[in-house]
Amino acid sequence: MAHAAAPPGVVRIRDVQGAAHVSPLTGSAVTGVPGVVTALTGNGFWMQDPRPDRSDATSEGVFVFTRTRPRAAVGDAVRVDGRVAEFRPGGPASRGLTRTEIDASATAVTAHGVPLPAPVVLGPGGRRPPGRVIDGPRGDVEKGRAFDPRRAALDFYESLEGMRVEVRDAVAAGPSRDGEVPVLPAAGAGAGPRTARGGVPAHDGGANPARIVLDDALAPLPAMDVGDRLPGPNDGVLDYAFGDYHLLLAATPRRAAAGPSRETTRAQRPGELAVGTAGLGGLNPDSPPDRFTDLAADIVAGLRSPDLVVAVGLGDNSGPDDDGTVTADQTVAQLITAISAAGGPAYDWRSVAPRDNADGGAKGDNRRLGFLFRTDRGLAFVDRPAPAEPLADDPPPAGPDPAVTPVAAVRRDGAVALSLSPGRIAPGNAAWAGARKPLAGELRWRGRPLIVIANQWYPRTADDDPAFGRRQPPSRPTLWRREAQARVVAGFVRSVRKADPDAMVIVAGELNDAETSAPVRTLASGAGLTDLPAGLPAGDRYTAVTAGGSETLDHVLLSPSLRRRPHEFDIVHRAAEFADRADDHDPTVVRVDMDGK
């Protein structure tokens, strides 16, 4: 296939980049493009024009792809021959943007030791990103759309792609993970509302445009918690990869610890029923011992050993080994032992083992929902017909497979009851294909029936468009999955309340959507429940930090008979904001005064 050459005359980097997300010279051969090498990687280098024009719409930097380690050094003046290309990280099917680059055929070094172009400062005192990711026409931003860096953050960062960029006095908006940490320049000045502990609320269901992701591709980064600072100026080159803009720092920054400490909640009082939630993140017998220790500390010290813990994501006895194992008694036994060693009470466990590889997640993990409960304060679990997953290696109970048998609400002895306890809600419904089936349990609090439903709804995945992706606004097909799941759970709760309008029902776990989302609203309104996180102050309303945005993904909802009683809900911030953590979601707890009116 023949490609056109660039127009006659010297082609500069800004001509290669153009005022768009895709180069106007894509596929064209270019000759003698001048620049100064600003950073090196194993298969190329970044260069920047030392003679910029006056337009902020076109970037003066670009990546030069050399395939092998380049011979040029930082500070060399070079002229590059090659062909302009758009590289899409993740492959052609990726929903992310492309990175403009020159596929080099020749690089000539014309001088050494040339001063690097001054970096563009992000934030106050420099260029501030717009407050919205996108503005104006919607659709594929790579096709036929006006490019406006003054109004759209997506265009703003594109106009700096490949250039040297500096952040001053940055503060972490999320914990470091996998060599990345999202930060706010200028200690967060101008970034908008903040959480009570220094984070940034998720912005329009996505990333706050004020934050930028620091990346360790060129230099190691320190471990950072939310609120930690990087004093002074730190600079690097701006790149795009896997759905976000990344600042590749040229040198390791100095960390100043400034983040908050891990929270603990108060202990429940004698007449209070305490129900918590905790993410276990695939815990299995081969998990590091400190994971068991840390999760036990979250339950004992963080949640103060509640009566019941809705446990999310416990792995089977063989962990990631895809060997057909589905039982998890060894994992449970180690967790209960760790809780006891941490000073907690004796806990028991109920769950239903899934069918092998039927509930989503990594092959072989067979993660499940379950109930950890203590019986020394008045709570008892009702087993019907028998424990579905005994702690010992006993044979499973006779009868239908509980993994695929739906639970139903019934009346028994004049009160609401479950046909199976624990039992899975509509496990054959298409809403749960390749996903964790919700688990219902029947309990007694000092003789009074209580129905608790554990959840882990379909997560946001690569099926969703990234916030900084080519399609705007981003499409979120997983949202539709969660809406379907919400309708199923709401229908089950309605059946419980039909059997007993005053039934005490708690729905809890990872709903993987915010309190304002359609799935959570569908559940609450469709079942007559109250979502407790929605009642918290905005600055405290988050259980996870995703791409630098603090948001509520874990929920506890109460039926009217419980909501009318005095109650207190607490998100215990001791995981989501920290680099060193046993799980990436904060645990929660609700205390209901069962003696109150």
C-alpha positions as CSV (number, residue, x, y, z in Angstrom):
1,M,0.0,0.0,0.0
2,A,1.5,3.4,-1.0
3,H,1.6,6.2,1.5
4,A,1.9,9.9,0.7
5,A,4.9,11.9,1.9
6,A,4.5,14.9,4.1
7,P,4.3,18.3,2.4
8,P,7.6,19.9,1.2
9,G,9.6,21.8,3.8
10,V,10.7,21.0,7.3
11,V,8.1,18.9,9.1
12,R,8.0,19.8,12.8
13,I,6.6,17.7,15.7
14,R,3.5,20.0,15.9
15,D,2.8,19.1,12.3
16,V,3.0,15.4,13.1
17,Q,0.7,15.8,16.2
18,G,-1.8,18.1,14.7
19,A,-4.7,19.6,16.7
20,A,-6.5,16.3,16.9
21,H,-6.4,12.9,18.6
22,V,-5.1,11.4,15.3
23,S,-2.2,12.8,13.4
24,P,-3.1,14.4,10.0
25,L,0.1,12.8,8.7
26,T,-0.8,9.2,9.8
27,G,0.9,6.8,7.3
28,S,3.0,9.6,5.8
29,A,6.8,9.5,5.4
30,V,8.6,12.3,7.2
31,T,12.2,13.4,6.9
32,G,14.5,15.3,9.2
33,V,11.9,16.0,11.9
34,P,14.0,18.0,14.5
35,G,13.8,17.7,18.3
36,V,15.8,17.3,21.5
37,V,15.7,13.8,23.2
38,T,13.9,14.2,26.6
39,A,13.6,10.5,27.7
40,L,14.6,7.0,26.7
41,T,12.9,3.6,26.9
42,G,13.9,0.2,25.7
43,N,12.4,0.6,22.2
44,G,12.5,4.3,21.5
45,F,12.7,7.8,22.9
46,W,10.7,10.9,23.3
47,M,11.8,14.2,21.7
48,Q,10.5,17.7,21.9
49,D,10.8,20.7,19.6
50,P,13.0,23.4,21.3
51,R,11.3,26.0,19.1
52,P,7.6,25.8,19.9
53,D,4.9,27.8,18.2
54,R,2.3,29.8,20.1
55,S,-0.6,27.4,19.9
56,D,-1.5,25.3,22.9
57,A,-3.6,23.0,20.7
58,T,-0.7,21.1,19.2
59,S,1.8,19.1,21.2
60,E,5.5,19.8,20.7
61,G,6.6,16.3,21.8
62,V,6.4,12.9,20.2
63,F,7.5,9.3,20.8
64,V,10.0,7.9,18.3
65,F,9.8,4.1,17.9
66,T,13.2,2.5,17.2
67,R,12.3,-1.1,18.0
68,T,15.7,-1.6,19.8
69,R,17.4,0.5,22.5
70,P,18.1,3.9,20.9
71,R,21.7,5.1,20.5
72,A,20.7,8.7,21.2
73,A,21.0,10.1,24.7
74,V,18.9,12.6,26.7
75,G,20.0,16.0,25.7
76,D,20.9,15.1,22.1
77,A,19.6,17.2,19.3
78,V,18.3,14.8,16.6
79,R,16.6,14.7,13.2
80,V,14.4,11.8,12.6
81,D,13.2,10.1,9.4
82,G,10.4,7.7,9.5
83,R,6.7,7.1,9.0
84,V,3.9,8.6,11.2
85,A,1.8,6.1,13.0
86,E,-0.9,5.8,15.6
87,F,-0.2,3.1,18.2
88,R,-3.2,1.9,20.2
89,P,-2.1,0.3,23.6
90,G,-4.0,-2.9,24.1
91,G,-4.4,-3.6,20.4
92,P,-6.7,-2.5,17.7
93,A,-9.8,-3.6,19.5
94,S,-9.0,-1.5,22.6
95,R,-11.4,1.2,23.5
96,G,-8.6,3.5,24.5
97,L,-7.0,6.3,22.5
98,T,-3.9,6.1,20.4
99,R,-0.4,7.5,20.9
100,T,1.0,9.4,18.0
101,E,4.6,8.3,17.1
102,I,7.2,8.2,14.4
103,D,8.2,4.8,13.3
104,A,11.9,5.7,12.7
105,S,14.0,4.5,9.8
106,A,16.9,6.8,10.6
107,T,18.0,9.0,13.5
108,A,20.8,11.6,13.1
109,V,22.4,13.1,16.2
110,T,23.3,16.8,15.4
111,A,24.5,17.9,18.8
112,H,25.0,16.8,22.4
113,G,24.3,18.4,25.7
114,V,21.4,20.5,24.5
115,P,19.3,22.0,27.3
116,L,15.9,20.3,27.5
117,P,12.8,22.4,26.7
118,A,11.2,23.8,29.9
119,P,8.4,21.6,31.1
120,V,4.7,22.7,31.0
121,V,3.5,23.2,34.6
122,L,0.2,21.5,35.4
123,G,-2.2,23.4,37.7
124,P,-2.0,26.8,39.3
125,G,0.8,28.8,37.9
126,G,0.7,26.8,34.7
127,R,-1.9,25.2,32.5
128,R,-5.1,24.0,34.2
129,P,-7.1,21.1,32.8
130,P,-10.7,21.8,32.1
131,G,-13.2,20.5,34.6
132,R,-14.9,18.1,32.2
133,V,-13.5,15.1,30.4
134,I,-15.4,15.9,27.2
135,D,-17.4,18.9,26.0
136,G,-19.5,19.4,22.9
137,P,-20.3,16.7,20.3
138,R,-20.3,13.1,21.5
139,G,-19.2,10.0,19.8
140,D,-15.8,8.7,18.6
141,V,-13.3,11.5,19.4
142,E,-11.0,10.3,16.7
143,K,-13.5,11.1,13.9
144,G,-14.8,14.4,12.8
145,R,-15.0,16.3,16.1
146,A,-13.9,19.8,17.0
147,F,-10.7,19.7,19.1
148,D,-10.8,22.1,22.0
149,P,-8.2,21.8,24.8
150,R,-9.7,24.8,26.6
151,R,-13.0,23.0,27.3
152,A,-12.3,19.3,27.2
153,A,-9.7,17.6,29.4
154,L,-9.5,14.7,26.9
155,D,-8.2,17.3,24.4
156,F,-6.2,19.2,26.9
157,Y,-4.0,16.2,27.8
158,E,-3.8,15.2,24.1
159,S,-2.3,18.6,23.4
160,L,0.5,17.8,25.8
161,E,1.1,14.2,24.6
162,G,4.9,13.4,24.5
163,M,5.9,16.7,26.1
164,R,7.8,17.4,29.2
165,V,5.3,18.2,32.0
166,E,5.8,19.2,35.6
167,V,3.7,18.8,38.7
168,R,4.5,20.8,41.9
169,D,3.8,19.8,45.4
170,A,1.6,16.9,44.3
171,V,-0.7,15.0,46.7
172,A,-1.8,11.4,46.2
173,A,-5.5,11.1,45.3
174,G,-5.3,7.3,45.4
175,P,-2.8,4.7,46.7
176,S,0.1,3.5,44.6
177,R,-0.5,0.2,42.8
178,D,1.3,-1.6,40.0
179,G,3.8,1.2,39.6
180,E,1.2,3.9,39.3
181,V,-0.2,6.6,41.6
182,P,-2.8,9.2,40.8
183,V,-2.0,12.7,42.1
184,L,-3.3,16.2,42.2
185,P,-0.9,19.0,41.4
186,A,-0.4,21.9,43.7
187,A,-1.6,20.0,46.8
188,G,-5.0,19.8,45.2
189,A,-5.6,23.5,44.7
190,G,-8.5,24.0,42.2
191,A,-9.3,20.3,42.1
192,G,-12.8,20.8,43.5
193,P,-14.4,19.0,46.4
194,R,-12.3,16.7,48.6
195,T,-13.2,13.8,50.9
196,A,-12.8,14.3,54.6
197,R,-9.5,12.4,54.5
198,G,-7.9,14.1,51.5
199,G,-9.2,12.1,48.5
200,V,-11.2,13.3,45.5
201,P,-14.8,12.2,44.9
202,A,-15.2,10.2,41.7
203,H,-16.1,12.7,38.9
204,D,-19.3,12.1,36.9
205,G,-18.8,8.4,37.4
206,G,-15.2,8.5,36.2
207,A,-11.9,10.2,36.8
208,N,-11.5,13.7,38.0
209,P,-9.8,15.6,35.1
210,A,-7.6,17.5,37.6
211,R,-5.7,14.4,38.6
212,I,-2.8,12.8,36.6
213,V,-1.4,9.3,36.9
214,L,2.3,9.1,37.8
215,D,4.0,6.1,36.2
216,D,7.2,4.2,37.1
217,A,8.1,3.4,33.5
218,L,11.3,5.5,33.7
219,A,12.0,5.8,37.4
220,P,10.8,3.9,40.5
221,L,8.0,5.5,42.5
222,P,7.7,5.3,46.3
223,A,4.7,3.5,47.9
224,M,2.1,6.2,48.6
225,D,-1.2,6.4,50.5
226,V,-4.0,8.9,49.9
227,G,-2.9,12.3,51.2
228,D,0.9,11.6,51.0
229,R,2.8,14.4,49.2
230,L,5.6,14.8,46.7
231,P,7.2,18.1,47.7
232,G,8.7,20.4,45.1
233,P,8.7,20.1,41.3
234,N,8.7,16.7,39.6
235,D,8.8,16.4,35.9
236,G,8.6,13.8,33.1
237,V,7.0,13.1,29.8
238,L,3.3,12.7,29.3
239,D,2.2,9.5,27.7
240,Y,-1.0,7.6,27.1
241,A,-1.6,3.9,27.9
242,F,-4.5,1.6,28.6
243,G,-7.2,4.2,29.0
244,D,-5.4,7.0,30.8
245,Y,-2.8,9.7,30.5
246,H,0.4,8.9,32.4
247,L,3.2,11.2,33.5
248,L,6.5,9.2,33.3
249,L,8.7,10.8,35.9
250,A,12.3,11.3,35.0
251,A,13.5,10.7,38.6
252,T,12.2,9.1,41.7
253,P,10.4,11.7,43.8
254,R,10.7,12.2,47.5
255,R,7.7,11.1,49.5
256,A,6.4,13.0,52.5
257,A,4.0,10.9,54.5
258,A,0.9,13.0,55.2
259,G,-2.0,10.6,54.8
260,P,-4.5,9.7,57.5
261,S,-4.3,6.7,59.8
262,R,-6.5,3.6,59.6
263,E,-9.9,4.0,61.2
264,T,-11.6,1.8,63.8
265,T,-15.3,1.9,64.6
266,R,-16.8,1.8,68.1
267,A,-17.9,-1.4,69.7
268,Q,-21.5,-2.5,69.6
269,R,-23.5,-2.0,72.8
270,P,-25.4,-4.9,74.5
271,G,-28.7,-4.4,72.7
272,E,-27.2,-3.7,69.3
273,L,-27.0,-6.1,66.4
274,A,-23.8,-5.4,64.4
275,V,-23.6,-6.5,60.8
276,G,-20.4,-5.8,58.8
277,T,-19.1,-6.3,55.3
278,A,-15.5,-7.3,54.4
279,G,-13.8,-8.0,51.1
280,L,-11.6,-11.1,51.1
281,G,-10.2,-10.7,47.6
282,G,-9.7,-14.4,46.8
283,L,-8.2,-15.4,50.1
284,N,-7.0,-19.0,50.0
285,P,-4.8,-21.3,52.0
286,D,-1.7,-20.3,50.0
287,S,-2.3,-16.6,50.5
288,P,0.6,-14.9,52.4
289,P,0.2,-15.2,56.2
290,D,0.0,-11.5,56.6
291,R,-3.1,-11.4,54.4
292,F,-4.9,-13.5,57.0
293,T,-3.5,-11.4,59.8
294,D,-4.5,-8.1,58.1
295,L,-8.0,-9.3,57.3
296,A,-8.4,-10.6,60.8
297,A,-7.3,-7.1,62.1
298,D,-9.9,-5.5,59.8
299,I,-12.6,-7.6,61.4
300,V,-11.5,-7.5,65.0
301,A,-9.8,-4.1,65.4
302,G,-11.5,-2.3,62.5
303,L,-15.1,-3.6,62.8
304,R,-14.9,-4.5,66.5
305,S,-15.9,-8.1,65.9
306,P,-19.5,-7.7,64.7
307,D,-22.2,-10.3,65.2
308,L,-22.3,-11.1,61.5
309,V,-19.8,-10.3,58.6
310,V,-21.0,-10.5,55.0
311,A,-17.8,-11.9,53.5
312,V,-17.1,-11.2,49.8
313,G,-14.7,-13.2,47.6
314,L,-13.4,-16.1,49.6
315,G,-11.4,-18.5,47.5
316,D,-11.4,-22.3,47.4
317,N,-8.9,-24.6,49.0
318,S,-6.6,-24.7,46.0
319,G,-6.7,-21.0,45.2
320,P,-5.9,-20.2,41.6
321,D,-5.1,-23.8,40.7
322,D,-7.7,-24.9,38.2
323,D,-8.0,-28.5,39.5
324,G,-11.7,-28.9,40.1
325,T,-11.7,-28.0,43.8
326,V,-14.6,-26.0,45.0
327,T,-14.6,-26.6,48.7
328,A,-13.2,-23.8,50.9
329,D,-13.1,-25.4,54.4
330,Q,-9.4,-24.9,54.7
331,T,-9.5,-21.3,53.8
332,V,-12.3,-20.7,56.3
333,A,-10.5,-22.5,59.1
334,Q,-7.3,-20.4,58.6
335,L,-9.3,-17.2,58.6
336,I,-11.2,-18.2,61.8
337,T,-7.9,-19.1,63.4
338,A,-6.4,-15.7,62.5
339,I,-9.4,-13.9,63.9
340,S,-9.0,-15.8,67.2
341,A,-5.3,-15.0,67.2
342,A,-6.2,-11.3,66.8
343,G,-8.2,-11.4,70.0
344,G,-11.6,-12.0,68.3
345,P,-14.4,-14.3,69.4
346,A,-15.1,-17.7,68.0
347,Y,-16.7,-17.3,64.6
348,D,-18.6,-19.9,62.5
349,W,-19.2,-19.8,58.7
350,R,-21.9,-20.6,56.2
351,S,-21.8,-20.5,52.4
352,V,-22.7,-22.5,49.3
353,A,-19.9,-23.8,47.2
354,P,-20.2,-22.8,43.6
355,R,-19.9,-25.1,40.7
356,D,-16.4,-25.2,39.3
357,N,-15.6,-22.0,37.3
358,A,-19.3,-21.0,37.1
359,D,-19.2,-17.8,39.1
360,G,-16.7,-15.6,37.1
361,G,-13.3,-14.4,38.1
362,A,-10.0,-16.1,37.5
363,K,-10.1,-19.7,36.5
364,G,-9.8,-22.1,39.5
365,D,-10.4,-19.4,42.2
366,N,-14.1,-20.3,42.7
367,R,-14.7,-17.2,44.9
368,R,-17.9,-17.1,46.9
369,L,-20.0,-15.1,49.3
370,G,-20.4,-16.2,52.8
371,F,-21.5,-15.4,56.4
372,L,-19.1,-15.2,59.3
373,F,-21.1,-15.1,62.5
374,R,-20.6,-15.3,66.3
375,T,-23.2,-16.8,68.6
376,D,-22.1,-15.4,72.0
377,R,-24.3,-12.3,71.8
378,G,-27.7,-13.6,70.7
379,L,-27.3,-14.4,67.0
380,A,-28.0,-17.9,65.6
381,F,-27.8,-19.2,62.1
382,V,-30.8,-21.3,60.9
383,D,-29.5,-24.2,58.8
384,R,-32.0,-25.6,56.4
385,P,-31.8,-28.4,55.6
386,A,-28.1,-28.7,56.8
387,P,-24.9,-26.7,56.5
388,A,-24.3,-26.4,52.8
389,E,-20.5,-26.2,53.2
390,P,-19.4,-27.9,56.5
391,L,-16.0,-26.9,57.9
392,A,-14.9,-30.5,58.1
393,D,-14.4,-32.8,55.1
394,D,-17.8,-34.3,55.5
395,P,-19.8,-35.4,52.5
396,P,-22.2,-32.8,51.2
397,P,-25.8,-33.1,52.3
398,A,-28.1,-35.3,50.4
399,G,-30.6,-33.7,48.0
400,P,-30.5,-31.2,45.2
401,D,-27.2,-29.3,44.5
402,P,-27.5,-26.1,46.5
403,A,-25.3,-24.3,44.0
404,V,-28.1,-24.4,41.4
405,T,-31.2,-24.7,43.6
406,P,-33.0,-21.4,44.1
407,V,-34.0,-20.3,47.6
408,A,-37.6,-19.1,48.2
409,A,-39.3,-17.0,50.9
410,V,-41.9,-19.1,52.8
411,R,-43.9,-18.9,56.0
412,R,-43.0,-21.3,58.7
413,D,-44.5,-21.4,62.2
414,G,-46.2,-18.1,61.6
415,A,-43.0,-16.2,60.5
416,V,-41.1,-15.6,57.3
417,A,-38.5,-18.2,56.6
418,L,-36.3,-19.4,53.7
419,S,-36.7,-22.7,51.9
420,L,-32.9,-23.1,52.0
421,S,-30.5,-21.4,54.5
422,P,-28.1,-20.6,53.2
423,G,-29.5,-20.5,49.7
424,R,-28.7,-18.8,46.4
425,I,-31.1,-16.4,44.8
426,A,-32.2,-17.4,41.3
427,P,-28.8,-19.0,40.4
428,G,-30.1,-20.0,37.0
429,N,-31.2,-16.5,36.0
430,A,-29.2,-15.1,33.1
431,A,-28.3,-12.0,35.2
432,W,-25.9,-14.3,37.2
433,A,-24.2,-16.0,34.2
434,G,-20.5,-15.9,35.0
435,A,-21.1,-13.9,38.1
436,R,-21.4,-14.5,41.9
437,K,-24.9,-15.6,42.8
438,P,-26.3,-13.7,45.8
439,L,-26.6,-15.7,49.0
440,A,-29.5,-15.5,51.4
441,G,-29.3,-16.6,55.0
442,E,-31.9,-17.0,57.7
443,L,-30.8,-16.1,61.2
444,R,-32.3,-15.4,64.6
445,W,-31.5,-12.5,66.8
446,R,-32.5,-13.5,70.3
447,G,-35.3,-15.5,68.7
448,R,-36.5,-13.0,66.1
449,P,-36.1,-13.9,62.4
450,L,-33.6,-12.0,60.3
451,I,-32.9,-12.4,56.6
452,V,-29.5,-11.3,55.3
453,I,-28.6,-11.2,51.6
454,A,-24.9,-11.2,50.6
455,N,-24.0,-9.7,47.2
456,Q,-21.1,-9.2,44.8
457,W,-22.5,-7.8,41.6
458,Y,-20.9,-7.9,38.2
459,P,-17.8,-5.6,38.3
460,R,-16.7,-2.9,36.0
461,T,-14.3,-4.5,33.6
462,A,-12.5,-4.0,30.3
463,D,-16.0,-4.4,28.7
464,D,-16.6,-0.8,29.8
465,D,-15.1,2.2,28.0
466,P,-12.4,4.1,29.9
467,A,-13.1,7.6,31.1
468,F,-10.3,8.9,28.9
469,G,-11.2,6.7,25.9
470,R,-12.1,7.2,22.3
471,R,-15.9,6.9,22.7
472,Q,-17.5,9.7,24.7
473,P,-19.5,9.6,26.8
474,P,-18.1,6.2,27.8
475,S,-20.3,3.2,27.2
476,R,-20.8,1.0,30.3
477,P,-22.3,-2.3,29.3
478,T,-21.6,-3.8,32.7
479,L,-24.1,-1.3,34.1
480,W,-26.8,-3.1,32.3
481,R,-25.7,-6.4,33.9
482,R,-25.9,-4.8,37.4
483,E,-29.3,-3.4,36.7
484,A,-30.6,-6.8,35.8
485,Q,-29.1,-8.2,39.0
486,A,-30.7,-5.4,41.0
487,R,-34.1,-6.3,39.7
488,V,-33.6,-10.0,40.6
489,V,-32.5,-9.2,44.2
490,A,-35.3,-6.6,44.6
491,G,-37.8,-9.2,43.5
492,F,-36.6,-11.6,46.1
493,V,-36.8,-9.0,48.8
494,R,-40.3,-8.2,47.7
495,S,-41.2,-11.9,48.1
496,V,-39.8,-11.9,51.7
497,R,-41.7,-8.8,52.6
498,K,-44.9,-10.2,51.0
499,A,-44.6,-13.2,53.3
500,D,-44.1,-10.7,56.2
501,P,-44.4,-7.0,55.6
502,D,-42.5,-6.4,58.8
503,A,-39.6,-8.8,57.9
504,M,-36.2,-7.7,59.1
505,V,-34.0,-7.8,56.0
506,I,-30.5,-6.6,55.4
507,V,-29.0,-6.5,51.9
508,A,-25.2,-6.0,51.9
509,G,-22.0,-6.4,49.9
510,E,-20.3,-5.2,46.8
511,L,-22.9,-3.7,44.5
512,N,-20.0,-2.2,42.4
513,D,-21.9,1.0,41.7
514,A,-22.4,4.3,43.5
515,E,-25.4,5.3,45.6
516,T,-26.7,7.5,42.7
517,S,-26.5,4.8,40.1
518,A,-29.4,3.2,38.4
519,P,-28.7,-0.4,39.8
520,V,-28.6,0.8,43.4
521,R,-31.6,2.9,43.0
522,T,-33.5,0.0,41.3
523,L,-32.7,-2.2,44.3
524,A,-33.7,0.4,46.9
525,S,-36.9,1.6,45.3
526,G,-37.9,-1.8,43.9
527,A,-37.6,-3.5,47.3
528,G,-38.6,-0.6,49.7
529,L,-35.1,-0.5,51.2
530,T,-32.9,2.3,52.5
531,D,-29.4,2.5,51.2
532,L,-27.3,3.6,54.2
533,P,-24.2,5.0,52.5
534,A,-26.5,7.6,50.8
535,G,-27.2,9.1,54.2
536,L,-23.6,9.8,55.1
537,P,-21.9,13.2,54.6
538,A,-20.5,13.5,51.1
539,G,-16.9,13.6,52.4
540,D,-17.2,10.2,54.1
541,R,-19.2,8.5,51.4
542,Y,-16.8,6.1,49.7
543,T,-15.6,2.5,50.1
544,A,-13.1,2.3,47.2
545,V,-10.6,4.5,45.4
546,T,-10.7,3.9,41.6
547,A,-8.2,5.7,39.3
548,G,-7.9,8.4,41.9
549,G,-11.7,8.8,42.5
550,S,-13.2,7.9,45.8
551,E,-16.6,6.2,45.4
552,T,-19.1,4.0,47.1
553,L,-19.1,0.5,45.7
554,D,-20.1,-1.4,48.9
555,H,-23.6,-0.9,50.4
556,V,-25.8,-1.9,53.2
557,L,-29.6,-1.6,52.8
558,L,-32.2,-2.0,55.5
559,S,-35.9,-2.9,55.3
560,P,-38.3,-0.5,57.0
561,S,-38.6,-2.6,60.1
562,L,-34.9,-2.2,60.8
563,R,-34.6,1.4,59.5
564,R,-37.2,2.6,61.9
565,R,-35.0,1.4,64.8
566,P,-32.1,3.5,66.0
567,H,-29.1,2.6,63.9
568,E,-25.7,3.8,63.0
569,F,-23.7,3.1,59.8
570,D,-20.0,3.4,59.5
571,I,-17.6,3.0,56.6
572,V,-14.4,2.2,58.3
573,H,-11.6,3.7,56.2
574,R,-8.7,1.4,56.6
575,A,-8.1,-0.3,53.3
576,A,-9.0,1.6,50.1
577,E,-6.7,4.6,50.7
578,F,-3.6,2.5,51.5
579,A,-0.9,0.9,49.4
580,D,-0.4,-1.8,52.0
581,R,-3.8,-3.4,52.4
582,A,-5.4,-6.8,52.5
583,D,-8.3,-5.8,50.3
584,D,-9.0,-2.7,48.1
585,H,-12.4,-2.0,49.6
586,D,-13.1,-0.5,53.0
587,P,-15.1,-2.7,55.4
588,T,-18.4,-1.3,56.7
589,V,-20.7,-1.9,59.7
590,V,-24.2,-1.1,60.7
591,R,-25.3,-1.3,64.3
592,V,-29.1,-1.5,65.0
593,D,-30.5,-1.0,68.4
594,M,-32.8,-4.0,68.6
595,D,-34.1,-2.9,72.0
596,G,-35.1,0.5,70.7
597,K,-38.3,1.5,69.0
